[in-house]
Amino acid sequence: GQGSYELHNVNIDDTAVADFDEVTYQKVEPNGSITLFESNVVTALEVSSQELKGPNVDDIYVGPFTINPAETTADKIAIDVVLPGGLYSINSSGGLDNQSVTFKIEARVVDDDGNSSGSWIVVATETITDNTNSAIRKTYKYDMSTSARYEVRLKRTSNQSSSTTIADEIRWTGAKAYLTDTIDYGDVTLIAVKMKATDNLSSRSSRKVNCLVTRKLSKWHPTTGWSSLTATQSVVWAIADILKASYGGNMADSKIDLQGFYDLDAILEARADYFNAIYDRKMSLWEAIKLACRVARCAGILQGGIFRIIRDRAQTIPVAMFSTRNIVKNSFNIKYSMASEDTVDGVTVEYLNDKTWKPAEVSTNASGTTPSNPAKVKLFGCTSRTQALSEALYLAKNNIYRRVTITFTTDMEGHIPTFGDLVVVSHDMPQWGLSGDVIGVKTDGTIELSEPVTFETGKTYQVAFRKKNGGVNGPFTITAGGKDNEIVLSGTWTFAVASSGEYTTATSSSGDTVRLYYGTKEERSHFSFGENNNWSRYGVVKSIRPRNNYQVQLAIMSEDTRVHTS
């Protein structure tokens, strides 16, 4: 495969290669060379077990066959023959006596158009003598005096017996040319395997060579930088390799959020979320990244020319607040995905079992029991049942608890969050709180609002304020003030008015600090008011689309913390 690997074992089908005396192998590191055998060898496909008949039966040559392609030269050739019934004669006592077969090999030079440019030369005359009824296989290798393109023919020179007590059938099974060009395999790791044809190896099993390997990748550290190549199953550093490698994105370090990669790798390692996959077909860079990201609930994005990995995770601090004060009028829309009889009630994840290395499945619904109508998902790169079950539960909970999508247009503050960030949305249409501006703070700490608010007896109410950077302060428990547009923060607070008189800083005894701006030099502080835990809705940003030079459309998926308990 591409790059460097740690080799754990080599098998033929399910049996370790060490159990086969007739099999040897060599691990070839990237840019290395094969020493186990000569590797730049081509075979004449036309040679396919043709029988060499004796001159007493049919005095002809078999061939000629050209053994190396046009525009190549060979300095060695090899001939394979087999005597399928053995070689013997039965004596009068029933024993096996020696029997012999003789044949000759001839070759001549041909040009790239297949025209001969010389006369036939006898390369060798070979004689096989034996007294066995087991198949005999022979390979003869010859050095040629000139590096050239060759065609070869064979002829049996010994008579062929027709007696039932003699076995001397011989067939030409292979012709190979050893090319003079050196193969540069490049940045790949190879397994060179050499097998001796015996009854212990069937033709079918000999093709089932397989090995268990772990890719070696460099890992980045904030202090020490890139490490030497290390065997790893990391999702993050696999993605980094896809981005950086010459066979991938060929991307510079400056274009990758390496600190973010490092932090995410620590999270995934702690969860034992790994990526064990084989990319065995060509695909786009983004498709390859998407496959790797999916196994860890991630998505790759380009932000400001920097590639980042965003993981869907539990978040507690919203990065932005959106309300009727900064949502463009008539742009607010809510889409509910309603369940029906055909709605799936769970997920079946297909993964690759790391014991049998065969596809396996695991199913669950949001409550962790067996579903009756599951959706099927193939999790490329997952080889752990535990990880597969965790992802199935996550997907099932996604389907149950995230069924509301909110879209709206806002101004430039729509660029504050990024894909996957947690935000809060307050809007009066679905009764997700009441929003407005802070218009003042009295000397006793009473906060004046631009909108009247209603308190009902026996209920608890909260308020949150938008920070200067777009983030959220709160929510804080409140009580009613003296007027319908006044509120009072519960608990012990101190208030300090800025010398400019433009804002007040409120500090609680527990250390919370809120800057309440009500002046004219910047946008006034926004508030969102509502009954306990109903002052807004939490959501995760799924898309950010500029509408023009000054406005942005956001798509928000409603958030539910139950999704992340898997």
C-alpha positions, 0 to 999 in steps of 0.5 A: 500500500501507499506509504509505510506500514507495520507488518503484523502477520502474513497468511495464505487464506487463514493459515500463517505463511510460516506454516508453509515451508515452500513459501518465503516472503520479503517486506519491501519498504518504500523506495526499496527493491525486491531481492527475493526474486527478479521482479521485472518479469513479463510472461507470454500469455500465449503459452498455455500448457501446449503439448510438445509432441515427439518427432515420431508423432508430429515433428513440429515446433510449438511457437514461436511466441514473443515473450516481451512487449515492444520497446522493452529489452530482456537479458534473460528468459525462462521456460516452464515445463510440466510432465503432468503424469510423471516420467517413468516406465513400468518394468515387468515386476511392476516397479518404475524405471527411468524414462527420459524426455529431451527438448530444445529451446530456440530464440531469435530477436524481433523488432518492435513491430514483431519482425525477425531481425536475426536467425534462430539460435539454439538456447539449450537442449534439455533432458529430463530423466526420472522414475516417478508417477507424480507431476514434474515441474521444471523451470529453466533460466537462460542468460542471453548474449544480447539484451533485446526483444525475443520470440521463443519456440520449443521442440521435443527431440525425443520420440514419444511413447504410445505404450500404456506402461510408459508416461512421458507426456510433456507440456510447455506451461510458461515463457518469461522474459526478465527485462533490463529496466529497473522498476521504481515502485515509489512510496509504497510498501510491498510484500514479495512472495515466493512459492514453490508449486507443491501439493501443499498449495492449491492454485486457489489458495496460493492466490489468497495471500493476505496480511494484517498491517497498521499504517505508519504516519507522522503525528504533530505535537504543539511543542515538538512538531511532526514525529517520525513515522509511527504505527497508528489507527488515528482518524485525525492523522490519517486525514492529515496524511490525505491532506499533506501527501503527494498522492493526496492534497499536497497541502502545506502545514500552514493550511491545516489547523494542526492545533485543532487536529492535535486536540481532536486526536486526544478526544478520539484516542480517549474514546478508542474511536479508530479508523482502519480502512483500505482505500482501493479505488480512486476518488476525490480528496473531499470524498476520501476525507468525508469517509474518514471523518464519518467514523468519528462524527466529524466533518472537514471544512475550509475556513479562511483557507484553513482546513479544519475538522469539526466534530459533533460533540456536546457543547455548553457555551453558545458562541452567538445569540440570534433574536428578532433584533438581528434576524431579518424580518420575514426570513425566519423559517422552521421545518419539522420532520414529522414521523410517519409509519415508514419512519425508521426507528433505529439504525443498523451499522455495517462494519468490518469485524476485526476478528474474522475480517468479514462484514458484520452488523450491529443494530440499536434504537435510541433507547438501546434496544433492537429496532424493528425498522432500522436504517442501514448505514455502512461505516467505512473504516470501523472494525470495532463492535463497540465503536459501531454500536456507539455510532449506531446509537448516536445516529438513532438518537440524531434521528429521534431528537434532532427533527427541527431545522431553523433557517433565517437571514442575519447581518454580518454577525452570521459570520461569528459562528462556524459550522458545528458551533452551538448558538441560541435562537430567540423568536416570538413566532414559536414562542421561544422567549421574548427579545429586545434591547437593554435601554438602561440600568438604574442606580439600584441595579434595575435593568430597563428593557425596550419591551415589556415582559410578563411575570406569572406568579409561581413561575421562574424566569430567566434572561440572557444578554448578548456579549459585545463579541456576539456570545451569550451571558447567562441565563440568569434568574430574575424577578420583576421590577417596578414597571412592566419593562423592568427586571432585577437580577436575582442574587447579590450583584454590584453595579459599576457605571462607566465614566462615559455613562454608556454602559454598566458592568454588573458583577455577581458574588459568584464571579459572573460579569455582564456588560450592559450597553445602552449608549449610542456609540455601538449596538445596544445589548440584546436580551432574551427573556422567558420562563425557566429554560424557555428563554430560547432554543439551542441549535447547531450550525449546519450551513452558512451561506452569504446572501450578499455582501452584508447578509448571511443565511444560517441553517440551524439544527435543533440541539438535544444533549441526549444525542451525545450520551453514546 
